[in-house]
Structure formats: structure tokens, C-alpha cells
Amino acid sequence: MKSFIFTFSAIIAALTTFAAQPTSTNYQVASGSLRYHPQFQSQYVPPRNVVVWLPDSYPADRHYDVIYMHDGQMLFDANTSWNHQEWQVDEVIGNLIQKGTIRPCIVVGIDNTDNRLGEYFPQKLCRYLNPKHLAGIDTTLFAADNYLRFLTRELKPFIDSHYLTHTGPEHTFTLGSSMGGLISLYAICEYPHIFGGAACMSTHLSFIMPQAPGAPAFNNKPWAEAFRKYISKNLPKPNSHLLYMDRGTVELDGTYQPYQDAITRLIISKGWDTQHFTARTFIGHKHMETYWAARLAAPITFLLHP
């Protein structure tokens, strides 16, 4: 497998499109409604836009489950995303609620920032690395621990105080793709008392990164192995949470098979059953929003089935 450099400045330059800001926050939705919380302030991370999707039934004489989704710019409206693609969250989840396939929920979309990779990178895996693998890496850009402090200490209390939510972990979930899949898995390991489940789509378990021209080759495999060691030690007790993982088979997603298979074997070996953990493969799916939208019903149904 080709090696890639893991210099964050090179990553950000190569993956600018993943962190591009929308041209507008005036999203149009096909179902439900949106409430905007622009430039939500935090003592832990830079401010960013937060948008809350409410189903058509809101407010009803009830409380709602909550899904915290990363890369909020890409969730609702292709007309405002950098690549003119979207997750179709309002269409998919609205339809599932209407059919009674899932429990009614609200979605909190959290925008990424220019340090997307740093905020979504599960930084405690560095403890499981040989120091030589950290040489030359600016670990000050790793900010996942502060990002999760923002989610759990600031954003979630705000959401619970301003919306009709069930506040317990059995009703609180996190979902993301690629690096967003990593931070979602990291979240239930670090905060199992807050997040009762995670959906990790096209999770970047390989830790392959773009290579800057002329830069020395980066060996991704120790990083992937370190993450497995972290997961082995920190995953919640078997069958105490819900964990959904998937991948496609084309292009970048096609490189994930050995890494996803290794994580799957690890989780199953710890005693997780199929009611609480699933890992799915979607033939022909690529690493892009169009494909995540096409299969979004799968993780949502897994987490929120009645």
C-alpha cells in the first residue's frame, strides 16, 4: 500500500475541500425545520456554526432523542456545500420518522473548522505509539479532547436546556464519516456515560494521509495499530452501547477493508453481539456524501429503532 505523509499543514492543504465553509447557512430542507446558532462560542475550541434540525412533529407532547452529527456544512443542502452534495439528513430521517421506522429525533449539525483533521483525530492513541513515530509531528494541532469537551460540557447542556430532549445516554448518539467516523468512535470511548451509541461511516481507520511532494514517506500502519490498542482498552463494556460501522469498496473506501476487518474482529472478540454492534460493507460505494446519503437509513435505523 502506498505510504502518505502525516504532516498536518500538508494534510490541511491537500484536504481543504473537506473543511470548506458553505457559501450560505440559509439551508433549504425538504422536511422539518432548522434553527440556527451561528458562531457558537466555546472555551475549548474556536467558534463554529451549529444548526438544529427538528422533525415535522416538533414540538409535540414528548421529548426527542438527539443525534450529534459532525461536518454540519454537508448535511442538509447541496446548494450550499463545497461539492454540491449533501447527506440528505432531512429527507432520510424525516421519512423514517414518518413511517414509524425510528423513534422521533432531532439532529444537531456541528460545522467543522480549518482544523478539521486535528479536531477529529483521536489524540489519545498517541500514548500507544513508539516515540519515534511522533518525531516531527506537531501534536499541538490535535484537538479531539477539547472538541469532545465542547460537545459534552457546552453544546449538549445548551441543546438540552433549549429543546425538548431525552438527556440520557440511551437517547444520545453521535454520527460521522471518514475522520468524523473516528471522532464518533472516540466519543463513545471517552464519554460512554453521555453517548449511548455511535455510527461511524467510511471510518478512516487506515490513517492514510496525503503526501506532500518530496516529503519522506509516512508509515500509517503503526498509527492504525495504536488506535486498535486504544479501542481494545477503552471501548465500553460489551453490549452496553450501540456501535455501527460501515465502508464502501471503491477508491479510498476500498483501502479500509483490512483495517475495518481488524477492528471488527477485535470488537467481536470482546463479546459484542449483533444487536449492539454491526459492521457493513456497501459494494460500489465511494468516499463521498452521495453514497453516505444513500445508506444513511442503515445507521439511523440501527441506533433509533423503536
N, C-alpha and C positions, 0 to 999 in steps of 0.2 A: 504494500500500500504506500502511496506517495506520502512523504512527510511534509509538514507545514510549520511555519514559524508561529510562535505564540507571543509575539511582542504586541502589547495592547495598542500602541499607536498604529502599527501596521494593520491590525485587525479592524480598528475603527475606520481607517482609511479605506480598507477593502470592502467593508460591510456598511458603509454609510447609508445605503438604501434601506437596510433593516431598521435603522434608527431615525429615518427621515420623518420630519414633522408633517402633519397633514396641512393642506392648503386652507382648510377651514375646520372649525369644530361644530359647525351647524349641520350635523349629520341628519340625514333623512332615513326614517325607519318604516318598514312595511307593517309592523305590528308593535303594539305597546307604545311607550313614550320614553323620552330621555330627560334626565335632569343633569345639568352641568355644574361642575365645581372646578372652575378654571384656576390654574396655578395654586393647587392645594399645597399649603405650607407645611414644612416638616423641619424638625430639629436634627434629623438624621440624614436626609438626602435632599438634593435640590428639588424645588417645587416642580410639579407637573400637573397636567390636566387630568381630572377624574370625571368620568361620566357614568351615570347610573341608569340602566335600562329597567323599566318597570313594565310588567305584563299588562294586558288589557284589563285584567280583573282588579288591578291595584287602584285605589285601596279597597280591599274587601274586609269583611269582619273576620280577619285572620292575620297570622304572621307568615312570613315567607322565608324560605331557605335562601342562602346567598352564595353566589359563585364569584370569586375574585379572579379576574382574567387579566393577564399581562399583555403587553403590546396593544394597549387600548385603541391606538390610532387605526388599527386594522380590522376592528370587529364589526362595524355597522354599515359603512357607506363607502362603496368602491370609488365614488366620485371624489372623495377627499383623501384617499390613500395614495402613497407614492407610486404604487404599481397598478393602481386601478383594480385591485382585488380586495375582497373582504371575506370575513368568516361567516357572514350571514347569520349572526347571532340572533337578531330579532326574528328573522324568518324561521330558523330551525327551532329555537326554543319556544317561540310563540306557538308554532304548530304542535309541538309535543305537549305543551300545556293544554291547548285547546282540545286535543284528542284524549287527554287524561293519561297519557303515557308516562308523565313525570309529575312530581309534586310542583306546585307553583313556586317560582323563584324569582329573585331579582339578580341582575348581573352588574358587578362593579368593574368597569373597564379602566385600567390604570395605564396611562401613557408611559412609554419608555423615554429615555433621555439619550444624550450623546454617549453616555457611558453605559449603554445597554448591556454590553458583554460583562462589564465589571459588576453591575448590579445583579445580574442573573447568574454570575459564576459562583458555584457553591464553595466558598473560600476555605472552609474548614478541612477540605480534602488536602490542603497543603500540609497539614500535620502528618499525613500519611505518605509524604514524598521524601525521597532522599534529598538532602540539601543541594546536591549538585543539579537537580532538576529545576531548582528555583533560581539558579545563578543567572543574573542578567534580567530578571523579570521584575517589573515594577508592581509589587504586590499592593502598593498603596491604592491602586485603582480597583482592587477587589472590594466590593461594597455590598455583597449579598446580605451580610449580617445586619447592616444598617437598613438595607431595603426591607428586610423582614421585620425589623423593629418599627419602621414606618408603618407597615401593613398592620401589625398586631397591636401596637401601642397608640397609634394615632388614627389611621384610617378606619379600622374596624370599629373602635369606640364611636367615631363620628357617624359611621353608617348606622350602627345600632341605635344611636340616640336620635337620628333624624328620619329613620324609615322603620316600617313595621317588619322587623326581622326576628326569626328564631336565632338566638345568640349562641347556642351550644355547638360543640364541635360536630355533632351528628347532623347539623344543618348548615355547616360552613365548609366550603370547598375552594380549591384553587386549581386553575387550569391554564396551561400554556403550551406553546410548541417550540421546538428547537431549544435554544437557550432558555426559553420560557418553560419548557418541559423540565429542564434541570432545576430551575428555581422552584417549581411546583413540588418536585420530589424532595428537594432540600427543605421546603417549608413544613411538610408533614413530619420530617425527621426532627427538625429543630423546635417545632411548635405543635406537637401531637395533641396537646390539650386545647388547641384553638381550631386547627384544621382537621376535620374528620375524614377527609378524602382528597385525593389529587388525581387529576387527569393530565398525563404527560404525552403529548403527541409529537411524533418525529423527534424524540428527545435526543439531544446532541451528546450521546453517551460516548462517542468516539473521541471527543475533544480535539478533533482535527480543526485546524485553523488556517486561514490564508497565509501564504508565504510571501514575504516581501522580497522583491528582486535582489539577488545577491546575498540574502541573509542565510546564516547557517541553518541546516535542516533541524526542525523541531521533532522530537520523538514523542508522539502523542500517547503511546501505549502505557507508559508509567502513570500518566495522568488519569487515564481511563481505569487503570488498576487501582489507583489511590481512591478514586471515587467509589469503586466497589467495596474497598475496605471500609470506607466511611459508612456506606449503606449497611454493610454487614453489622457494624457496631451500633448504628443509630436508628435503623428502621424501627418503627413502632412494633409493639407486640403482634405476633401473627393474628390476623383476622380481627384486629381491634379497629381497623380503619378500612377505607376503600381505596384501592390503587388501580388505576387504569393506565396502560401504556400501549403505544402502537408505533408503527413505522410504515412507510411505503417501500417500494422496491426499485425505484428509478433514481438515477443521479445521486445526489448527496444521501437521500434516504436509503439508497441501495448499499451504502457503506456501513450502515448501522447494524446489519444482521449479527455479526459475531459479538458485538458489544451488548446488544439487546438480549441475545441468547444467553450470554453470561450473567447478566443481571436477572433474567427470568429464572435461570437455574438456581441462583443464589436465593431469591425470594421464596421459591417453592421449597427449597431445602430447609428453610426456616419454619415451614409448616403452614404457609398461606394456602387457603383453598380457593377454588374458582369463583366462589360467591364474593370474595373480598379482593381478589387480585386477578387481573386478566392482562394478557399481552397479545395484541392482534397485529396481523400483517395484512396490508391492503395492496394487492397486486396492481402494478401500473401507476401507483400514486407517487407524485413528486413532492419536493420540499417547498410548498407554496400554499397560499391562502385558499386558492380554488379547491385544492384537494382536502384541506382541513375542513372547509365548509361542507364538502361532500360527505364527510364521515363524522361530522360533529355530533350527530344524533347518537352515535355509539357511546362516547364517553359521558354525554349528558344523561342518557338513559341509565347507564351503569351507576352513576352517582346518585341519581334522583328518582329511581323507580319507586312507585308507591309502596 
